[in-house]
Amino acid sequence: MATGTLISLALYFILMIAIGLYAWRKSTGDSEGYLLGGRQLTPAVAALSAGASDMSGWLLLGLPGALYATGLVEAWIGIGLFIGAFANWILVAPRLRRQTADLDDSLTIPEFLSRRFPSKALPLRTISALIIVVFFAVYTAAGLVGGGKLFATSFAGLFGSLPQEMGGSDYSFGIWITAGVVLAYTMVGGFLAVSLTDFVQGCIMVVALVLMPVVATMGEGGIGPMAREVTALDPDFLSLFAGLSVIGFLSAVTWGLGYFGQPHIIVRFMAIRSVEEVPKARSIGMTWMGVALLGSIGVGIAGRAFIERNGLPLEDPETIFIVLADLLFSPLITGFLLAALLAAIMSTISSQLLVASSSLTEDFYRLFIRKTASEREMVNVGRLCVLLVALVAGVIALDPESEVLGLVSNAWAGFGAAFGPLILLSLMWRRMTGAGAVAGLVTGAVVVIAWIALGWNAEFLGGEGIYEIIPGFIAAMAAIVGVSLATSPAADRRPDEPLSAAQAG
């Protein structure tokens, strides 16, 4: 590892911790400040924070790796995500911002649900909090796997001689150093630190994702020679439809359904300064996302051409971004690019840790243990819960055979099916009841877990596997509608009148 690369990474780590200290001085005096930044995020910060916390390490590892291995057909995942994110900004963002403030200033998704449906407040709050903590432990582990792969690929041998209790290997040390830096700024600065670091990390990520495929393509002599290189290997490599079945298409594009139920993303909507600023944030966020996804696709395709032309070995396709960073750039730029990968990983981990912590503190500790806890006590308990979830995720991530995209897909489906229909209908359907909300929450989570356990996401009825979010989302939606129509909504609070045209954008 060149000195210049280490300098770039060190400067990145210092910057993240400095932002955490700034946020600590600005917004950690009470629970609303620590968990939602006082609901004062600007449109740009909210947009890039939502995008950076959404995209995670899979944008620079999982998606380029899938494109490298299979071809352009894997881009349907990105297309589905783009459509889903846009729908999320249109349907959920303005309504959630307004209703969480109107319903007694709800600070967490479980708290919002309990106040929206007081007839089932306790089961909704506890079950949703439990689902959040369990799935986020897995989701956070996916991010830490990305950190481990970065250190194992780029820092080979540098940490391998450490004692076992300090990591013992490049991969495990990478997990704990990634977790350690994230913990430093998340525990200290809370939501504002996470959002501000996400903004900076989002800027770093998009620059890296534009820079790398451009340089790699120029190294191949331009787009034409690169295209000929990959099509010589596989004539269908650049086809969006080659070998694409109906089930495969649906399994890819329905990733977008997951957006409606991702707590670490939709919590950004709750923290925007006002409903009127949502359209501006949406424009910024979708522009950022479009550029980032195109760059990620470019990394996978250009990387495949570069590796094949130069006859280089690549055991793990998910490391193509790291390999190109090492081969194509000077040490200082390589360090910047690796910082971009860490930014993608750490922005998501920090958001997930904070949301899981908020559920443990507000929906377990305050609810069952210390109802009279002071604001300062709640902030400190929140910091301890961040540490606890990070440790559990670190243990899950220690298996070096873990795949980033696989772990993300499971957690994404779990949240999307459990919370997606619930959030959509609770915001938009006045007839929904508390009993329907509980039925949908439980049904979505159980169907996803059962589908994975039975292996039907890999093979279904002797044929191609079906992504677990599809049956989970459908079953949850049906459960909510069916049970709500069979029960009375009298005891539950109704959403206010529809948004104005200006508020909806």
Secondary structure by P-SEA (a helix, b strand, c coil): ccaaaaaaaaaaaaaaaaaaaaaaacccccccccccccccccaaaaaaaaaaaaaccccccaaaaaaaccccccaaaaaaaaaaaaaaacccaaaaaaaaaaccccccaaaaaaaacccaaaaaaaaaaaaaaaaaaaaaaaaaaaaaaaaaaccccccccccccccccaaaaaaaaaaaaaaaccccccaaaaaaaaaaaaaaaaaaaaaaaaaaaaaaccaaaaaaaaaaaccccccccccccaaaaaaaccccccccccccccccccccccccaaaaaaaaaaaaaaaaaaaaaaaaaaaaaaaaaaccccccccaaaaaaaaccccaaaaaaaaaaaaaaaaaaaaaaaaaaaaaaacccccccccccccaaaaaaaaaaaaaaaaaaaaaaaccccccaaaaaaaaaaaaaaacaaaaaaaaccccccaaaaaaaaaaaaaaaaaaaaacccccccccccccaaaaaaaaaaaaaaaaaaacccccbbbbcccccccccc
